[in-house]
Amino acid sequence: MRIIRTIDDVEAGLVGLVMLDARLEHVIDKAGPVPLRRTDPGYRGLANIIVSQMVSKASAAAIWKRMEGSLGEISAAAVLSLEDDDCRQFGLSRAKADTLRRVAAATVAGEIDLDGICDIEAAAAIHELTAIKGVGRWTAEVYLLFCAGHPDVFPAGDVALQNAIGHALGFELRPSASEVDSLATTWSPWRSVAARLFWAYYAREMRRDALPVTS
C-alpha cells in the first residue's frame, strides 16, 4: 500500500487514474492543481474533522480557534477536562462535544490507536473508528484520507463529490452515494487521489467551497 505523503504521490495517482479511466484526463485538465491536503494523524486530526462536519468552513475555523485559544494543544486529555459550558462557549453542538469526548476517552484508555490505525486495511480501520458512537463512515473515511494518507478511500456520501462527479461526467441528476461508490471502484487503488481530484474540480469549476460535507 502506497501511503499518500507528498504531492509526488498525488501526481503518481493522477497518472494511474487516467490509465484506469480515460474520462478523468478531461477532469484533471479542468480541475487545475490537485492539493495534497495532509494533516498529521492522531486525536487532533480526527477532532478537527468532527468539528468541521456539517458547518461552514468559516464557522469551523472560528470554533477551532476558540478551542485552541482555551486549550492550547488540542489533545484527548485536554478535551476530557472540558465542562459542558466550555463546549457551548466554543460553539460546539452537544452531539459534537459528546463525540469528541468519546473519542478522547477511547484514546486515553488505549481502546483505539489513531496513529497505528493508519497502517491497517481501510475496511478494518473504518470498522474500528465507527465503533465509537458519533463517528460515522464519512468521518472515518475523511480521517483515513487526509490524516492517514490511505490511497484507496472514497467518501461516496460526500455531497461535494457527488455534485462534482455528476457535473464532470455528465449525469442528468446528482448521483447517489451508492452510485458514486460503485463508480469509484473503477478508480481503485487510487480512490483517495480521485476524491482529491473531484474536490479540486468542485472548487474550480463549480466555484464552491471544497470543504468536504456529508449528506
C-alpha positions, 0 to 999 in steps of 0.5 A: 500500500502506497501511503499518500505523503507528498504531492509526488504521490498525488501526481503518481495517482493522477497518472494511474487514474487516467490509465484506469479511466480515460474520462478523468484526463478531461477532469484533471485538465479542468480541475487545475492543481490537485492539493495534497491536503495532509494533516498529521494523524492522531486525536487532533486530526480526527477532532478537527474533522468532527468539528468541521462536519456539517458547518461552514468552513468559516464557522469551523475555523472560528470554533477551532480557534476558540478551542485552541485559544482555551486549550492550547494543544488540542489533545484527548486529555485536554478535551476530557477536562472540558465542562459542558459550558466550555463546549457551548462557549466554543460553539460546539453542538452537544452531539459534537462535544459528546463525540469528541469526548468519546473519542478522547476517552477511547484514546486515553484508555488505549481502546483505539490507536489513531496513529497505528490505525493508519497502517491497517486495511481501510475496511478494518480501520473504518470498522474500528473508528465507527465503533465509537458512537458519533463517528460515522463512515464519512468521518472515518473515511475523511480521517483515513484520507487526509490524516492517514494518507490511505490511497484507496478511500472514497467518501461516496456520501460526500455531497461535494463529490457527488455534485462534482462527479455528476457535473464532470461526467455528465449525469442528468441528476446528482448521483447517489452515494451508492452510485458514486461508490460503485463508480469509484471502484473503477478508480481503485487503488487510487480512490483517495487521489480521485476524491482529491481530484473531484474536490479540486474540480468542485472548487474550480469549476463549480466555484464552491467551497471544497470543504468536504460535507456529508449528506 
